[in-house]
Structures are given as structure tokens and as C-alpha cells.
């Protein structure tokens, strides 16, 4: 039943192709971003969750106390 309904819609065969292209383009874009991103920026973003309001590393602050 559903097969007949989908076959009766004009131009429906393009939707799987469009969804595949969007899926593939997203991951190619993500791969390009990972290869191009600055390593210092990645290190700064990686350390952000450990920083407190003063900009110090939370683990270093505990060790100083």
C-alpha cells in the first residue's frame, strides 16, 4: 500500500539523493574543520571546563590551598 502511494508522488526519487548529499557534505565539512583548526585553539577550549572565574586552572587552585 505505501509503495503505491510513494510511487504516485511526482519527483519523490530526488529526496533520498538530497538527504545523502546533505549527510555526506556535513561530515566532509566536519573533517575539513578538524584538519584546519588551530591546535592552540583546541588546547584552550579543552582547558576551559577546568578554569574558574579568575582564569586559573581549578586543579591548580586546589593544590595551592
N, CA, C and O atoms as a Tripos MOL2 file, in Angstrom:
@<TRIPOS>MOLECULE
protein
  260   259    65     0     0
PROTEIN
NO_CHARGES

@<TRIPOS>ATOM
      1 N           0.8130   -1.1940    0.0000 N.3       1 UNK1
      2 CA          0.0000    0.0000    0.0000 C.3       1 UNK1
      3 C           0.8580    1.2600    0.0000 C.2       1 UNK1
      4 O           0.6470    2.1600   -0.8120 O.2       1 UNK1
      5 N           1.8340    1.3220    0.9210 N.am      2 UNK2
      6 CA          2.6750    2.5110    0.9950 C.3       2 UNK2
      7 C           3.5470    2.6660   -0.2470 C.2       2 UNK2
      8 O           3.8560    3.7780   -0.6750 O.2       2 UNK2
      9 N           3.9330    1.5300   -0.8130 N.am      3 UNK3
     10 CA          4.7520    1.5730   -2.0180 C.3       3 UNK3
     11 C           4.0000    2.2580   -3.1560 C.2       3 UNK3
     12 O           4.5840    3.0430   -3.9020 O.2       3 UNK3
     13 N           2.7370    1.9710   -3.2890 N.am      4 UNK4
     14 CA          1.9230    2.5910   -4.3390 C.3       4 UNK4
     15 C           1.7330    4.0820   -4.0890 C.2       4 UNK4
     16 O           1.7230    4.8820   -5.0250 O.2       4 UNK4
     17 N           1.5850    4.4450   -2.8270 N.am      5 UNK5
     18 CA          1.4090    5.8630   -2.5030 C.3       5 UNK5
     19 C           2.6860    6.6420   -2.8220 C.2       5 UNK5
     20 O           2.6330    7.7170   -3.4200 O.2       5 UNK5
     21 N           3.8250    6.0940   -2.4210 N.am      6 UNK6
     22 CA          5.0880    6.7830   -2.6720 C.3       6 UNK6
     23 C           5.4180    6.8360   -4.1620 C.2       6 UNK6
     24 O           5.9870    7.8210   -4.6330 O.2       6 UNK6
     25 N           5.0760    5.8160   -4.8890 N.am      7 UNK7
     26 CA          5.3400    5.8190   -6.3310 C.3       7 UNK7
     27 C           4.4640    6.8250   -7.0660 C.2       7 UNK7
     28 O           4.8290    7.2910   -8.1450 O.2       7 UNK7
     29 N           3.3350    7.1570   -6.5040 N.am      8 UNK8
     30 CA          2.4330    8.0820   -7.1820 C.3       8 UNK8
     31 C           2.8360    9.5490   -6.9970 C.2       8 UNK8
     32 O           2.3060   10.4220   -7.6850 O.2       8 UNK8
     33 N           3.7630    9.8300   -6.0800 N.am      9 UNK9
     34 CA          4.2060   11.2090   -5.8500 C.3       9 UNK9
     35 C           5.2640   11.5560   -6.8970 C.2       9 UNK9
     36 O           6.2710   10.8590   -7.0240 O.2       9 UNK9
     37 N           5.0340   12.6100   -7.6260 N.am     10 UNK10
     38 CA          5.9710   13.0100   -8.6800 C.3      10 UNK10
     39 C           7.2230   13.6310   -8.0720 C.2      10 UNK10
     40 O           7.1330   14.4930   -7.1980 O.2      10 UNK10
     41 N           8.3730   13.1970   -8.5300 N.am     11 UNK11
     42 CA          9.6390   13.7760   -8.0940 C.3      11 UNK11
     43 C          10.1370   13.2910   -6.7460 C.2      11 UNK11
     44 O          11.0490   13.8980   -6.1850 O.2      11 UNK11
     45 N           9.5780   12.2240   -6.2070 N.am     12 UNK12
     46 CA          9.9760   11.7580   -4.8870 C.3      12 UNK12
     47 C          11.3440   11.0750   -4.8970 C.2      12 UNK12
     48 O          11.9820   10.9560   -3.8510 O.2      12 UNK12
     49 N          11.7940   10.6330   -6.0500 N.am     13 UNK13
     50 CA         13.0780    9.9260   -6.1100 C.3      13 UNK13
     51 C          14.2700   10.8350   -5.8150 C.2      13 UNK13
     52 O          15.3720   10.3360   -5.5890 O.2      13 UNK13
     53 N          14.0800   12.1360   -5.8110 N.am     14 UNK14
     54 CA         15.1810   13.0620   -5.5440 C.3      14 UNK14
     55 C          15.4540   13.2130   -4.0480 C.2      14 UNK14
     56 O          16.5700   13.5740   -3.6730 O.2      14 UNK14
     57 N          14.4830   12.9510   -3.1920 N.am     15 UNK15
     58 CA         14.6470   13.1680   -1.7530 C.3      15 UNK15
     59 C          15.7210   12.2950   -1.1130 C.2      15 UNK15
     60 O          16.4830   12.8110   -0.2960 O.2      15 UNK15
     61 N          15.8290   11.0080   -1.4280 N.am     16 UNK16
     62 CA         16.9380   10.2350   -0.8540 C.3      16 UNK16
     63 C          18.3080   10.7300   -1.3100 C.2      16 UNK16
     64 O          19.2780   10.6790   -0.5530 O.2      16 UNK16
     65 N          18.3800   11.1990   -2.5300 N.am     17 UNK17
     66 CA         19.6490   11.7190   -3.0460 C.3      17 UNK17
     67 C          20.0210   13.0030   -2.3170 C.2      17 UNK17
     68 O          21.1770   13.1910   -1.9370 O.2      17 UNK17
     69 N          19.0580   13.8760   -2.1220 N.am     18 UNK18
     70 CA         19.3110   15.1310   -1.4100 C.3      18 UNK18
     71 C          19.7370   14.8640    0.0300 C.2      18 UNK18
     72 O          20.6680   15.4960    0.5280 O.2      18 UNK18
     73 N          19.0650   13.9350    0.6990 N.am     19 UNK19
     74 CA         19.4230   13.6430    2.0900 C.3      19 UNK19
     75 C          20.8210   13.0370    2.1840 C.2      19 UNK19
     76 O          21.5570   13.3430    3.1220 O.2      19 UNK19
     77 N          21.2000   12.1890    1.2400 N.am     20 UNK20
     78 CA         22.5490   11.6290    1.2320 C.3      20 UNK20
     79 C          23.5930   12.7140    0.9920 C.2      20 UNK20
     80 O          24.6400   12.7150    1.6390 O.2      20 UNK20
     81 N          23.3290   13.6200    0.0880 N.am     21 UNK21
     82 CA         24.2780   14.7070   -0.1940 C.3      21 UNK21
     83 C          24.4470   15.5980    1.0280 C.2      21 UNK21
     84 O          25.5690   15.9900    1.3450 O.2      21 UNK21
     85 N          23.3660   15.9250    1.7170 N.am     22 UNK22
     86 CA         23.4640   16.7490    2.9280 C.3      22 UNK22
     87 C          24.2540   16.0080    4.0050 C.2      22 UNK22
     88 O          25.1170   16.6040    4.6500 O.2      22 UNK22
     89 N          23.9780   14.7280    4.2090 N.am     23 UNK23
     90 CA         24.6900   13.9120    5.1890 C.3      23 UNK23
     91 C          26.1790   13.8550    4.8630 C.2      23 UNK23
     92 O          27.0130   14.0610    5.7440 O.2      23 UNK23
     93 N          26.5140   13.5820    3.6260 N.am     24 UNK24
     94 CA         27.9040   13.4700    3.1950 C.3      24 UNK24
     95 C          28.6210   14.8200    3.2970 C.2      24 UNK24
     96 O          29.7720   14.8700    3.7300 O.2      24 UNK24
     97 N          27.9680   15.8990    2.9100 N.am     25 UNK25
     98 CA         28.5740   17.2380    2.9690 C.3      25 UNK25
     99 C          28.8460   17.6540    4.4100 C.2      25 UNK25
    100 O          29.8680   18.2820    4.6850 O.2      25 UNK25
    101 N          27.9570   17.3180    5.3250 N.am     26 UNK26
    102 CA         28.1670   17.6530    6.7350 C.3      26 UNK26
    103 C          29.4390   17.0000    7.2590 C.2      26 UNK26
    104 O          30.2560   17.6690    7.8920 O.2      26 UNK26
    105 N          29.6190   15.7210    7.0090 N.am     27 UNK27
    106 CA         30.7940   15.0320    7.5260 C.3      27 UNK27
    107 C          32.0710   15.4240    6.8010 C.2      27 UNK27
    108 O          33.1380   15.4330    7.4170 O.2      27 UNK27
    109 N          32.0020   15.7430    5.5300 N.am     28 UNK28
    110 CA         33.1750   16.2570    4.8260 C.3      28 UNK28
    111 C          33.5410   17.6280    5.3840 C.2      28 UNK28
    112 O          34.7230   17.9220    5.5670 O.2      28 UNK28
    113 N          32.5440   18.4740    5.6560 N.am     29 UNK29
    114 CA         32.8040   19.7780    6.2750 C.3      29 UNK29
    115 C          33.4000   19.6420    7.6600 C.2      29 UNK29
    116 O          34.3130   20.3850    8.0200 O.2      29 UNK29
    117 N          32.8960   18.7060    8.4370 N.am     30 UNK30
    118 CA         33.4260   18.4630    9.7810 C.3      30 UNK30
    119 C          34.8630   17.9660    9.7060 C.2      30 UNK30
    120 O          35.6990   18.3950   10.5010 O.2      30 UNK30
    121 N          35.1650   17.0930    8.7900 N.am     31 UNK31
    122 CA         36.5300   16.6130    8.6110 C.3      31 UNK31
    123 C          37.4520   17.7550    8.1960 C.2      31 UNK31
    124 O          38.5800   17.8470    8.6820 O.2      31 UNK31
    125 N          36.9890   18.6150    7.3140 N.am     32 UNK32
    126 CA         37.7810   19.7700    6.9060 C.3      32 UNK32
    127 C          38.0470   20.7070    8.0640 C.2      32 UNK32
    128 O          39.1530   21.2320    8.1930 O.2      32 UNK32
    129 N          37.0480   20.9280    8.9140 N.am     33 UNK33
    130 CA         37.2240   21.7950   10.0890 C.3      33 UNK33
    131 C          38.2540   21.1960   11.0480 C.2      33 UNK33
    132 O          39.1000   21.9160   11.5780 O.2      33 UNK33
    133 N          38.1850   19.8960   11.2700 N.am     34 UNK34
    134 CA         39.1160   19.2400   12.1840 C.3      34 UNK34
    135 C          40.5460   19.3420   11.6570 C.2      34 UNK34
    136 O          41.4790   19.5200   12.4400 O.2      34 UNK34
    137 N          40.7260   19.2350   10.3680 N.am     35 UNK35
    138 CA         42.0640   19.3020    9.7990 C.3      35 UNK35
    139 C          42.6190   20.7190    9.7590 C.2      35 UNK35
    140 O          43.8370   20.8950    9.7620 O.2      35 UNK35
    141 N          41.7600   21.7340    9.7210 N.am     36 UNK36
    142 CA         42.1980   23.1190    9.5610 C.3      36 UNK36
    143 C          42.3070   23.8630   10.8900 C.2      36 UNK36
    144 O          43.0530   24.8380   10.9800 O.2      36 UNK36
    145 N          41.5900   23.4320   11.9170 N.am     37 UNK37
    146 CA         41.5150   24.1820   13.1670 C.3      37 UNK37
    147 C          42.9030   24.3170   13.8100 C.2      37 UNK37
    148 O          43.7350   23.4120   13.7350 O.2      37 UNK37
    149 N          43.1210   25.4630   14.4350 N.am     38 UNK38
    150 CA         44.3820   25.7670   15.0820 C.3      38 UNK38
    151 C          44.5430   24.9210   16.3430 C.2      38 UNK38
    152 O          43.6110   24.8250   17.1410 O.2      38 UNK38
    153 N          45.7000   24.3130   16.5310 N.am     39 UNK39
    154 CA         45.9390   23.4300   17.6780 C.3      39 UNK39
    155 C          45.9010   24.2030   18.9990 C.2      39 UNK39
    156 O          45.4450   23.6660   20.0080 O.2      39 UNK39
    157 N          46.3710   25.4480   19.0070 N.am     40 UNK40
    158 CA         46.3170   26.2510   20.2280 C.3      40 UNK40
    159 C          44.8780   26.5320   20.6430 C.2      40 UNK40
    160 O          44.5610   26.5510   21.8320 O.2      40 UNK40
    161 N          44.0180   26.7460   19.6670 N.am     41 UNK41
    162 CA         42.5960   26.9600   19.9500 C.3      41 UNK41
    163 C          41.9760   25.7140   20.5840 C.2      41 UNK41
    164 O          41.1690   25.8220   21.5070 O.2      41 UNK41
    165 N          42.3500   24.5410   20.0940 N.am     42 UNK42
    166 CA         41.8390   23.2870   20.6450 C.3      42 UNK42
    167 C          42.3050   23.1190   22.0810 C.2      42 UNK42
    168 O          41.5210   22.7130   22.9390 O.2      42 UNK42
    169 N          43.5760   23.4270   22.3610 N.am     43 UNK43
    170 CA         44.0830   23.3150   23.7370 C.3      43 UNK43
    171 C          43.3680   24.2910   24.6650 C.2      43 UNK43
    172 O          43.0690   23.9440   25.8080 O.2      43 UNK43
    173 N          43.0910   25.4980   24.1970 N.am     44 UNK44
    174 CA         42.3940   26.4860   25.0190 C.3      44 UNK44
    175 C          40.9620   26.0350   25.3000 C.2      44 UNK44
    176 O          40.4780   26.1850   26.4220 O.2      44 UNK44
    177 N          40.2880   25.4920   24.3060 N.am     45 UNK45
    178 CA         38.9200   25.0160   24.5120 C.3      45 UNK45
    179 C          38.8950   23.7920   25.4270 C.2      45 UNK45
    180 O          37.9570   23.6100   26.2030 O.2      45 UNK45
    181 N          39.9330   22.9540   25.3310 N.am     46 UNK46
    182 CA         39.9990   21.7650   26.1650 C.3      46 UNK46
    183 C          40.1920   22.1280   27.6310 C.2      46 UNK46
    184 O          39.6990   21.4170   28.5060 O.2      46 UNK46
    185 N          40.8990   23.2220   27.9200 N.am     47 UNK47
    186 CA         41.1740   23.6360   29.2950 C.3      47 UNK47
    187 C          40.0420   24.4660   29.8950 C.2      47 UNK47
    188 O          40.0170   24.6580   31.1100 O.2      47 UNK47
    189 N          39.1120   24.9620   29.0940 N.am     48 UNK48
    190 CA         38.0520   25.8440   29.5990 C.3      48 UNK48
    191 C          37.2090   25.2550   30.7230 C.2      48 UNK48
    192 O          36.9390   25.9700   31.6880 O.2      48 UNK48
    193 N          36.7780   24.0050   30.6610 N.am     49 UNK49
    194 CA         35.9380   23.4940   31.7540 C.3      49 UNK49
    195 C          36.6640   23.4470   33.0930 C.2      49 UNK49
    196 O          36.0180   23.4030   34.1400 O.2      49 UNK49
    197 N          37.9790   23.4550   33.0780 N.am     50 UNK50
    198 CA         38.7420   23.3700   34.3210 C.3      50 UNK50
    199 C          39.0910   24.7320   34.8930 C.2      50 UNK50
    200 O          39.6390   24.8020   35.9930 O.2      50 UNK50
    201 N          38.7940   25.8210   34.1850 N.am     51 UNK51
    202 CA         39.1310   27.1580   34.6530 C.3      51 UNK51
    203 C          38.0070   27.7220   35.5060 C.2      51 UNK51
    204 O          36.8270   27.5060   35.2300 O.2      51 UNK51
    205 N          38.4020   28.4610   36.5670 N.am     52 UNK52
    206 CA         37.4030   29.1490   37.3780 C.3      52 UNK52
    207 C          37.2600   30.5870   36.8880 C.2      52 UNK52
    208 O          37.7580   30.9140   35.8110 O.2      52 UNK52
    209 N          36.5950   31.4510   37.6460 N.am     53 UNK53
    210 CA         36.3150   32.8180   37.2040 C.3      53 UNK53
    211 C          37.5790   33.6560   37.0150 C.2      53 UNK53
    212 O          37.5910   34.5820   36.2040 O.2      53 UNK53
    213 N          38.6440   33.3400   37.7570 N.am     54 UNK54
    214 CA         39.8800   34.1120   37.6760 C.3      54 UNK54
    215 C          40.7600   33.6820   36.5080 C.2      54 UNK54
    216 O          41.7820   34.3120   36.2370 O.2      54 UNK54
    217 N          40.3810   32.6410   35.8310 N.am     55 UNK55
    218 CA         41.1590   32.1690   34.6920 C.3      55 UNK55
    219 C          42.1970   31.1420   35.0800 C.2      55 UNK55
    220 O          42.9660   30.6900   34.2320 O.2      55 UNK55
    221 N          42.2360   30.7580   36.3630 N.am     56 UNK56
    222 CA         43.1890   29.7490   36.7980 C.3      56 UNK56
    223 C          42.5830   28.3720   36.6510 C.2      56 UNK56
    224 O          41.3640   28.2040   36.6470 O.2      56 UNK56
    225 N          43.4490   27.4010   36.5320 N.am     57 UNK57
    226 CA         43.0180   26.0230   36.4480 C.3      57 UNK57
    227 C          42.4750   25.6060   37.8090 C.2      57 UNK57
    228 O          43.1280   25.8370   38.8270 O.2      57 UNK57
    229 N          41.3070   25.0020   37.8440 N.am     58 UNK58
    230 CA         40.6650   24.6310   39.1070 C.3      58 UNK58
    231 C          41.5060   23.6060   39.8700 C.2      58 UNK58
    232 O          41.5440   23.6380   41.1000 O.2      58 UNK58
    233 N          42.1730   22.7090   39.1680 N.am     59 UNK59
    234 CA         43.0040   21.7120   39.8470 C.3      59 UNK59
    235 C          44.2190   22.3710   40.4910 C.2      59 UNK59
    236 O          44.6090   21.9880   41.5940 O.2      59 UNK59
    237 N          44.8220   23.3470   39.8310 N.am     60 UNK60
    238 CA         45.9720   24.0480   40.4080 C.3      60 UNK60
    239 C          45.5620   24.8540   41.6270 C.2      60 UNK60
    240 O          46.3300   24.9530   42.5840 O.2      60 UNK60
    241 N          44.3640   25.4330   41.6140 N.am     61 UNK61
    242 CA         43.8790   26.2150   42.7370 C.3      61 UNK61
    243 C          43.6830   25.3300   43.9570 C.2      61 UNK61
    244 O          43.9950   25.7370   45.0760 O.2      61 UNK61
    245 N          43.1730   24.1280   43.7520 N.am     62 UNK62
    246 CA         43.0010   23.2000   44.8780 C.3      62 UNK62
    247 C          44.3230   22.7750   45.4360 C.2      62 UNK62
    248 O          44.4560   22.6210   46.6500 O.2      62 UNK62
    249 N          45.3190   22.5760   44.5830 N.am     63 UNK63
    250 CA         46.6290   22.1560   45.0670 C.3      63 UNK63
    251 C          47.3260   23.2710   45.8290 C.2      63 UNK63
    252 O          48.0940   22.9870   46.7480 O.2      63 UNK63
    253 N          47.0890   24.5190   45.4830 N.am     64 UNK64
    254 CA         47.7030   25.6520   46.1760 C.3      64 UNK64
    255 C          47.1020   25.8610   47.5600 C.2      64 UNK64
    256 O          47.7750   26.3810   48.4500 O.2      64 UNK64
    257 N          45.8570   25.4680   47.7540 N.am     65 UNK65
    258 CA         45.1690   25.7080   49.0310 C.3      65 UNK65
    259 C          45.6760   24.8230   50.1340 C.2      65 UNK65
    260 O          45.1950   24.9090   51.2640 O.2      65 UNK65
@<TRIPOS>BOND
     1     1     2 1
     2     2     3 1
     3     3     4 2
     4     3     5 am
     5     5     6 1
     6     6     7 1
     7     7     8 2
     8     7     9 am
     9     9    10 1
    10    10    11 1
    11    11    12 2
    12    11    13 am
    13    13    14 1
    14    14    15 1
    15    15    16 2
    16    15    17 am
    17    17    18 1
    18    18    19 1
    19    19    20 2
    20    19    21 am
    21    21    22 1
    22    22    23 1
    23    23    24 2
    24    23    25 am
    25    25    26 1
    26    26    27 1
    27    27    28 2
    28    27    29 am
    29    29    30 1
    30    30    31 1
    31    31    32 2
    32    31    33 am
    33    33    34 1
    34    34    35 1
    35    35    36 2
    36    35    37 am
    37    37    38 1
    38    38    39 1
    39    39    40 2
    40    39    41 am
    41    41    42 1
    42    42    43 1
    43    43    44 2
    44    43    45 am
    45    45    46 1
    46    46    47 1
    47    47    48 2
    48    47    49 am
    49    49    50 1
    50    50    51 1
    51    51    52 2
    52    51    53 am
    53    53    54 1
    54    54    55 1
    55    55    56 2
    56    55    57 am
    57    57    58 1
    58    58    59 1
    59    59    60 2
    60    59    61 am
    61    61    62 1
    62    62    63 1
    63    63    64 2
    64    63    65 am
    65    65    66 1
    66    66    67 1
    67    67    68 2
    68    67    69 am
    69    69    70 1
    70    70    71 1
    71    71    72 2
    72    71    73 am
    73    73    74 1
    74    74    75 1
    75    75    76 2
    76    75    77 am
    77    77    78 1
    78    78    79 1
    79    79    80 2
    80    79    81 am
    81    81    82 1
    82    82    83 1
    83    83    84 2
    84    83    85 am
    85    85    86 1
    86    86    87 1
    87    87    88 2
    88    87    89 am
    89    89    90 1
    90    90    91 1
    91    91    92 2
    92    91    93 am
    93    93    94 1
    94    94    95 1
    95    95    96 2
    96    95    97 am
    97    97    98 1
    98    98    99 1
    99    99   100 2
   100    99   101 am
   101   101   102 1
   102   102   103 1
   103   103   104 2
   104   103   105 am
   105   105   106 1
   106   106   107 1
   107   107   108 2
   108   107   109 am
   109   109   110 1
   110   110   111 1
   111   111   112 2
   112   111   113 am
   113   113   114 1
   114   114   115 1
   115   115   116 2
   116   115   117 am
   117   117   118 1
   118   118   119 1
   119   119   120 2
   120   119   121 am
   121   121   122 1
   122   122   123 1
   123   123   124 2
   124   123   125 am
   125   125   126 1
   126   126   127 1
   127   127   128 2
   128   127   129 am
   129   129   130 1
   130   130   131 1
   131   131   132 2
   132   131   133 am
   133   133   134 1
   134   134   135 1
   135   135   136 2
   136   135   137 am
   137   137   138 1
   138   138   139 1
   139   139   140 2
   140   139   141 am
   141   141   142 1
   142   142   143 1
   143   143   144 2
   144   143   145 am
   145   145   146 1
   146   146   147 1
   147   147   148 2
   148   147   149 am
   149   149   150 1
   150   150   151 1
   151   151   152 2
   152   151   153 am
   153   153   154 1
   154   154   155 1
   155   155   156 2
   156   155   157 am
   157   157   158 1
   158   158   159 1
   159   159   160 2
   160   159   161 am
   161   161   162 1
   162   162   163 1
   163   163   164 2
   164   163   165 am
   165   165   166 1
   166   166   167 1
   167   167   168 2
   168   167   169 am
   169   169   170 1
   170   170   171 1
   171   171   172 2
   172   171   173 am
   173   173   174 1
   174   174   175 1
   175   175   176 2
   176   175   177 am
   177   177   178 1
   178   178   179 1
   179   179   180 2
   180   179   181 am
   181   181   182 1
   182   182   183 1
   183   183   184 2
   184   183   185 am
   185   185   186 1
   186   186   187 1
   187   187   188 2
   188   187   189 am
   189   189   190 1
   190   190   191 1
   191   191   192 2
   192   191   193 am
   193   193   194 1
   194   194   195 1
   195   195   196 2
   196   195   197 am
   197   197   198 1
   198   198   199 1
   199   199   200 2
   200   199   201 am
   201   201   202 1
   202   202   203 1
   203   203   204 2
   204   203   205 am
   205   205   206 1
   206   206   207 1
   207   207   208 2
   208   207   209 am
   209   209   210 1
   210   210   211 1
   211   211   212 2
   212   211   213 am
   213   213   214 1
   214   214   215 1
   215   215   216 2
   216   215   217 am
   217   217   218 1
   218   218   219 1
   219   219   220 2
   220   219   221 am
   221   221   222 1
   222   222   223 1
   223   223   224 2
   224   223   225 am
   225   225   226 1
   226   226   227 1
   227   227   228 2
   228   227   229 am
   229   229   230 1
   230   230   231 1
   231   231   232 2
   232   231   233 am
   233   233   234 1
   234   234   235 1
   235   235   236 2
   236   235   237 am
   237   237   238 1
   238   238   239 1
   239   239   240 2
   240   239   241 am
   241   241   242 1
   242   242   243 1
   243   243   244 2
   244   243   245 am
   245   245   246 1
   246   246   247 1
   247   247   248 2
   248   247   249 am
   249   249   250 1
   250   250   251 1
   251   251   252 2
   252   251   253 am
   253   253   254 1
   254   254   255 1
   255   255   256 2
   256   255   257 am
   257   257   258 1
   258   258   259 1
   259   259   260 2
@<TRIPOS>SUBSTRUCTURE
     1 UNK1         2 RESIDUE 1 A UNK
     2 UNK2         6 RESIDUE 1 A UNK
     3 UNK3        10 RESIDUE 1 A UNK
     4 UNK4        14 RESIDUE 1 A UNK
     5 UNK5        18 RESIDUE 1 A UNK
     6 UNK6        22 RESIDUE 1 A UNK
     7 UNK7        26 RESIDUE 1 A UNK
     8 UNK8        30 RESIDUE 1 A UNK
     9 UNK9        34 RESIDUE 1 A UNK
    10 UNK10       38 RESIDUE 1 A UNK
    11 UNK11       42 RESIDUE 1 A UNK
    12 UNK12       46 RESIDUE 1 A UNK
    13 UNK13       50 RESIDUE 1 A UNK
    14 UNK14       54 RESIDUE 1 A UNK
    15 UNK15       58 RESIDUE 1 A UNK
    16 UNK16       62 RESIDUE 1 A UNK
    17 UNK17       66 RESIDUE 1 A UNK
    18 UNK18       70 RESIDUE 1 A UNK
    19 UNK19       74 RESIDUE 1 A UNK
    20 UNK20       78 RESIDUE 1 A UNK
    21 UNK21       82 RESIDUE 1 A UNK
    22 UNK22       86 RESIDUE 1 A UNK
    23 UNK23       90 RESIDUE 1 A UNK
    24 UNK24       94 RESIDUE 1 A UNK
    25 UNK25       98 RESIDUE 1 A UNK
    26 UNK26      102 RESIDUE 1 A UNK
    27 UNK27      106 RESIDUE 1 A UNK
    28 UNK28      110 RESIDUE 1 A UNK
    29 UNK29      114 RESIDUE 1 A UNK
    30 UNK30      118 RESIDUE 1 A UNK
    31 UNK31      122 RESIDUE 1 A UNK
    32 UNK32      126 RESIDUE 1 A UNK
    33 UNK33      130 RESIDUE 1 A UNK
    34 UNK34      134 RESIDUE 1 A UNK
    35 UNK35      138 RESIDUE 1 A UNK
    36 UNK36      142 RESIDUE 1 A UNK
    37 UNK37      146 RESIDUE 1 A UNK
    38 UNK38      150 RESIDUE 1 A UNK
    39 UNK39      154 RESIDUE 1 A UNK
    40 UNK40      158 RESIDUE 1 A UNK
    41 UNK41      162 RESIDUE 1 A UNK
    42 UNK42      166 RESIDUE 1 A UNK
    43 UNK43      170 RESIDUE 1 A UNK
    44 UNK44      174 RESIDUE 1 A UNK
    45 UNK45      178 RESIDUE 1 A UNK
    46 UNK46      182 RESIDUE 1 A UNK
    47 UNK47      186 RESIDUE 1 A UNK
    48 UNK48      190 RESIDUE 1 A UNK
    49 UNK49      194 RESIDUE 1 A UNK
    50 UNK50      198 RESIDUE 1 A UNK
    51 UNK51      202 RESIDUE 1 A UNK
    52 UNK52      206 RESIDUE 1 A UNK
    53 UNK53      210 RESIDUE 1 A UNK
    54 UNK54      214 RESIDUE 1 A UNK
    55 UNK55      218 RESIDUE 1 A UNK
    56 UNK56      222 RESIDUE 1 A UNK
    57 UNK57      226 RESIDUE 1 A UNK
    58 UNK58      230 RESIDUE 1 A UNK
    59 UNK59      234 RESIDUE 1 A UNK
    60 UNK60      238 RESIDUE 1 A UNK
    61 UNK61      242 RESIDUE 1 A UNK
    62 UNK62      246 RESIDUE 1 A UNK
    63 UNK63      250 RESIDUE 1 A UNK
    64 UNK64      254 RESIDUE 1 A UNK
    65 UNK65      258 RESIDUE 1 A UNK
